[in-house]
Amino acid sequence: MVLLLALIVSGLLAVPVYQILVSIDLVSPDPFAGVAGWLMPLATALVGAVVVFVLAVAAVGVARPKGLAALALAASMLLPLVAVVLGVVYGGPVLRQNVEDGIAAQGAAAAEQGAAAVDSAVQRFQDELGQRGLDAGPLRDLVGWALRQGG
């Protein structure tokens, strides 16, 4: 019975992990707005996993042939971890694709904003060095190049 519960709870744990990753929209003004709806199912599944673990520990203490109870204990510890890993493995690429699609949808306007942000960062760097009485010289060009490469 505890083995079956461990399987059920693990399945119920994988779904909210996947859905939380899928609902993140990093290019929107509120990237975690969709996550709130999946926090309660995730918390419920985590509580269920803890309950199944406690039941498995109790089963090991009570059962006479301890082999099956030990298997249930191992399953109650490992299956939730496997479920979280599977949720991340399947949700991660979807999150990446959503981010790439969002960036592509923003198009040239986002690229112009990025270039403006780089120029602004270079100017702030020059101003900071100027306030300290230092001349950026060739370092200014190196910092500008490095910032443009990162963007």
C-alpha positions as a Markdown table, in Angstrom:
| # | Residue | x | y | z |
|---|---|---|---|---|
| 1 | Met | 0.0 | 0.0 | 0.0 |
| 2 | Val | 2.8 | 2.4 | 0.8 |
| 3 | Leu | 4.5 | 1.6 | -2.5 |
| 4 | Leu | 1.4 | 2.5 | -4.3 |
| 5 | Leu | 1.0 | 5.7 | -2.4 |
| 6 | Ala | 4.7 | 6.6 | -3.1 |
| 7 | Leu | 4.0 | 6.1 | -6.8 |
| 8 | Ile | 0.9 | 8.3 | -6.7 |
| 9 | Val | 2.5 | 11.1 | -4.7 |
| 10 | Ser | 5.5 | 11.1 | -7.0 |
| 11 | Gly | 3.3 | 11.4 | -10.1 |
| 12 | Leu | 1.4 | 14.2 | -8.4 |
| 13 | Leu | 4.7 | 15.9 | -7.6 |
| 14 | Ala | 6.1 | 15.8 | -11.1 |
| 15 | Val | 3.1 | 17.7 | -12.6 |
| 16 | Pro | 3.4 | 20.9 | -10.6 |
| 17 | Val | 7.1 | 21.1 | -11.0 |
| 18 | Tyr | 6.7 | 20.9 | -14.8 |
| 19 | Gln | 3.8 | 23.3 | -14.8 |
| 20 | Ile | 5.7 | 25.9 | -12.6 |
| 21 | Leu | 8.6 | 25.8 | -15.1 |
| 22 | Val | 6.3 | 26.1 | -18.1 |
| 23 | Ser | 4.3 | 29.0 | -16.6 |
| 24 | Ile | 7.4 | 31.2 | -16.0 |
| 25 | Asp | 7.6 | 34.0 | -18.6 |
| 26 | Leu | 10.9 | 35.7 | -18.2 |
| 27 | Val | 10.3 | 38.4 | -20.8 |
| 28 | Ser | 7.0 | 39.7 | -19.3 |
| 29 | Pro | 6.8 | 42.4 | -16.7 |
| 30 | Asp | 5.7 | 39.9 | -14.1 |
| 31 | Pro | 7.5 | 36.7 | -15.0 |
| 32 | Phe | 6.2 | 34.6 | -12.1 |
| 33 | Ala | 2.5 | 35.6 | -12.3 |
| 34 | Gly | 1.5 | 32.1 | -13.6 |
| 35 | Val | 3.5 | 30.3 | -10.8 |
| 36 | Ala | 1.1 | 31.2 | -8.0 |
| 37 | Gly | -1.6 | 28.9 | -9.3 |
| 38 | Trp | 0.8 | 25.9 | -9.0 |
| 39 | Leu | 2.3 | 26.6 | -5.6 |
| 40 | Met | -0.6 | 25.0 | -3.7 |
| 41 | Pro | -0.5 | 21.7 | -5.7 |
| 42 | Leu | 3.2 | 21.6 | -5.2 |
| 43 | Ala | 2.9 | 22.1 | -1.5 |
| 44 | Thr | 0.2 | 19.5 | -1.3 |
| 45 | Ala | 2.3 | 17.0 | -3.2 |
| 46 | Leu | 5.3 | 17.7 | -0.9 |
| 47 | Val | 3.2 | 17.2 | 2.2 |
| 48 | Gly | 1.9 | 14.0 | 0.7 |
| 49 | Ala | 5.5 | 12.8 | 0.1 |
| 50 | Val | 6.4 | 13.5 | 3.7 |
| 51 | Val | 3.3 | 11.6 | 4.9 |
| 52 | Val | 4.2 | 8.6 | 2.7 |
| 53 | Phe | 7.7 | 8.7 | 4.1 |
| 54 | Val | 6.4 | 8.7 | 7.7 |
| 55 | Leu | 4.1 | 5.8 | 6.8 |
| 56 | Ala | 7.0 | 3.9 | 5.2 |
| 57 | Val | 9.1 | 4.4 | 8.4 |
| 58 | Ala | 6.2 | 3.1 | 10.5 |
| 59 | Ala | 5.8 | 0.2 | 8.2 |
| 60 | Val | 9.4 | -0.8 | 8.6 |
| 61 | Gly | 8.9 | -0.7 | 12.4 |
| 62 | Val | 5.8 | -2.8 | 12.4 |
| 63 | Ala | 6.2 | -5.3 | 9.5 |
| 64 | Arg | 7.6 | -8.7 | 10.3 |
| 65 | Pro | 9.1 | -9.5 | 6.9 |
| 66 | Lys | 10.8 | -6.2 | 6.6 |
| 67 | Gly | 11.9 | -6.6 | 2.9 |
| 68 | Leu | 8.8 | -5.1 | 1.4 |
| 69 | Ala | 8.6 | -2.4 | 4.0 |
| 70 | Ala | 12.2 | -1.5 | 3.3 |
| 71 | Leu | 11.5 | -1.3 | -0.4 |
| 72 | Ala | 8.6 | 1.0 | 0.4 |
| 73 | Leu | 10.9 | 3.2 | 2.5 |
| 74 | Ala | 13.4 | 3.4 | -0.3 |
| 75 | Ala | 10.7 | 4.2 | -2.8 |
| 76 | Ser | 9.2 | 6.9 | -0.6 |
| 77 | Met | 12.7 | 8.6 | -0.5 |
| 78 | Leu | 13.7 | 8.1 | -4.1 |
| 79 | Leu | 10.6 | 8.4 | -6.2 |
| 80 | Pro | 9.8 | 12.0 | -5.2 |
| 81 | Leu | 13.3 | 13.0 | -6.1 |
| 82 | Val | 13.0 | 11.2 | -9.5 |
| 83 | Ala | 9.7 | 13.0 | -10.0 |
| 84 | Val | 11.2 | 16.4 | -9.4 |
| 85 | Val | 14.1 | 15.6 | -11.7 |
| 86 | Leu | 11.7 | 14.5 | -14.4 |
| 87 | Gly | 9.6 | 17.6 | -14.0 |
| 88 | Val | 12.8 | 19.7 | -14.4 |
| 89 | Val | 14.0 | 17.6 | -17.4 |
| 90 | Tyr | 10.7 | 18.0 | -19.3 |
| 91 | Gly | 9.9 | 21.5 | -18.1 |
| 92 | Gly | 13.4 | 23.1 | -18.6 |
| 93 | Pro | 13.4 | 22.8 | -22.4 |
| 94 | Val | 9.8 | 24.2 | -22.6 |
| 95 | Leu | 10.9 | 27.2 | -20.4 |
| 96 | Arg | 13.9 | 27.7 | -22.7 |
| 97 | Gln | 11.6 | 27.6 | -25.8 |
| 98 | Asn | 9.2 | 30.0 | -24.2 |
| 99 | Val | 12.0 | 32.5 | -23.4 |
| 100 | Glu | 13.4 | 32.2 | -26.9 |
| 101 | Asp | 9.9 | 32.8 | -28.5 |
| 102 | Gly | 9.4 | 35.8 | -26.2 |
| 103 | Ile | 12.7 | 37.3 | -27.2 |
| 104 | Ala | 12.1 | 36.7 | -30.9 |
| 105 | Ala | 8.6 | 38.3 | -30.6 |
| 106 | Gln | 10.2 | 41.4 | -29.2 |
| 107 | Gly | 12.5 | 41.5 | -32.2 |
| 108 | Ala | 14.4 | 44.6 | -33.2 |
| 109 | Ala | 13.0 | 46.8 | -30.5 |
| 110 | Ala | 14.6 | 44.6 | -27.9 |
| 111 | Ala | 17.9 | 44.6 | -29.8 |
| 112 | Glu | 17.9 | 48.4 | -29.9 |
| 113 | Gln | 17.1 | 48.6 | -26.2 |
| 114 | Gly | 20.0 | 46.2 | -25.5 |
| 115 | Ala | 22.4 | 48.3 | -27.5 |
| 116 | Ala | 21.3 | 51.5 | -25.7 |
| 117 | Ala | 21.8 | 49.7 | -22.4 |
| 118 | Val | 25.3 | 48.8 | -23.4 |
| 119 | Asp | 26.1 | 52.3 | -24.4 |
| 120 | Ser | 24.6 | 53.6 | -21.1 |
| 121 | Ala | 26.7 | 51.1 | -19.1 |
| 122 | Val | 29.9 | 52.2 | -20.9 |
| 123 | Gln | 29.1 | 55.8 | -20.2 |
| 124 | Arg | 28.5 | 55.1 | -16.5 |
| 125 | Phe | 31.8 | 53.3 | -16.4 |
| 126 | Gln | 33.6 | 56.3 | -18.0 |
| 127 | Asp | 31.8 | 58.7 | -15.6 |
| 128 | Glu | 32.8 | 56.6 | -12.6 |
| 129 | Leu | 36.4 | 56.5 | -13.6 |
| 130 | Gly | 36.3 | 60.2 | -14.3 |
| 131 | Gln | 35.0 | 60.9 | -10.9 |
| 132 | Arg | 37.9 | 59.0 | -9.4 |
| 133 | Gly | 40.4 | 61.0 | -11.5 |
| 134 | Leu | 41.3 | 58.1 | -13.8 |
| 135 | Asp | 41.4 | 58.1 | -17.6 |
| 136 | Ala | 39.8 | 55.0 | -19.2 |
| 137 | Gly | 41.8 | 55.3 | -22.4 |
| 138 | Pro | 42.0 | 52.0 | -24.2 |
| 139 | Leu | 40.2 | 50.3 | -21.3 |
| 140 | Arg | 37.1 | 52.1 | -22.3 |
| 141 | Asp | 37.0 | 50.3 | -25.7 |
| 142 | Leu | 37.8 | 47.0 | -24.1 |
| 143 | Val | 34.9 | 47.4 | -21.6 |
| 144 | Gly | 32.5 | 48.4 | -24.5 |
| 145 | Trp | 33.5 | 45.4 | -26.5 |
| 146 | Ala | 33.1 | 43.0 | -23.6 |
| 147 | Leu | 29.6 | 44.4 | -22.8 |
| 148 | Arg | 28.6 | 44.1 | -26.5 |
| 149 | Gln | 29.8 | 40.5 | -26.6 |
| 150 | Gly | 27.8 | 39.6 | -23.5 |
| 151 | Gly | 24.6 | 41.0 | -25.0 |
